[in-house]
């Protein structure tokens, strides 16, 4: 007797639903990484680009997607193949000056990004709640630190990712306002690229918030965590029989997660272009101005919806930023590193994590418009990404590091294309 669900006329509908549910549940790590990529810095950067350039930056979402997905897949391969994070592999196979330089650059970029994200969360809270912004900055900084220390990231990340559904409001807005889709399509297919300093700063910011250095370290380290905490799993260098299954999982999870990230980013730029740029608001400096993009769909609840999106992505991203820095430093000095361990089991790792978060918190007291701080944090990420990506590519094409799992030619081409793109964007900014 065929299985039936309610009035379904389709045999096996229940079985199909179970299969799809099972597939969706397996997308957790990639989905969280994608959501973390649309952190407060990302939301602010995309909103600013839409307000400044209208549809002029929409093409970057289609251009950057295969590049960001490729470099994230490559980073994940390092962890799964070797059983060590990026910094640990640098320590084992490359000169110390390269290791220290790369980890220092990431550390600086992460602290700046943390400060901008915490400040943005506080500014968004001020839109809805009474009280001084400084108080909310301290609350979010201390609260995020406590969550990272007391609760395993995988546990509370499972729940926090639902807050990021607020980001879909940007997609909803696009369907309740008039959008000249033919103009949008032309802007995507035939983009107008300017040689101005402002345009290159915007381009580096967009690329820096989509192709983010902290996510490279994070992705590799999470694969290491998975190997260490999952019974029967081993690094592929020791268990090559697991390669087909694990590399397929990494690719599917990464490409779906990054597609989610870029789809949301596309609609944030598009919504800001229609609701802000077209009305002459070419600069966004406050959270209130950024929240106005959601008014067509949320009305007087726009600030609340904006707050949910900023806080949801911020609470997801802060542990990723602080955690990736702590992984990098701990692997550099051979300290035990794991967000799944108790603080007493990885004291130095958690000490770095706390120090980095509090350093970021201290930057929120520098008087700079929160949205501009977020955009410049993205610019810093864009400049730092290029040297780190170069090292990653050299590492994954080296048989001494990856054994027989050096990159296939297609992935190698995509990885180098992403690296060259980041270098050219950063050089273009400096040249102009």
Secondary structure as UniProt FT lines:
FT   TURN            6..7
FT   TURN            11..12
FT   HELIX           13..25
FT   TURN            26..27
FT   HELIX           28..37
FT   HELIX           40..53
FT   HELIX           54..57
FT   HELIX           59..82
FT   HELIX           86..93
FT   HELIX           96..128
FT   HELIX           133..150
FT   HELIX           153..160
FT   HELIX           161..167
FT   HELIX           168..174
FT   TURN            175..176
FT   HELIX           181..189
FT   HELIX           197..210
FT   HELIX           213..229
FT   TURN            231..232
FT   TURN            236..238
FT   HELIX           240..242
FT   HELIX           243..275
FT   HELIX           277..279
FT   HELIX           287..291
FT   HELIX           292..294
FT   HELIX           295..298
FT   HELIX           299..301
FT   HELIX           302..332
FT   TURN            333..334
FT   TURN            339..340
FT   HELIX           343..345
FT   HELIX           347..363
FT   TURN            364..365
FT   HELIX           370..396
FT   HELIX           399..402
FT   HELIX           403..405
FT   HELIX           409..431
//
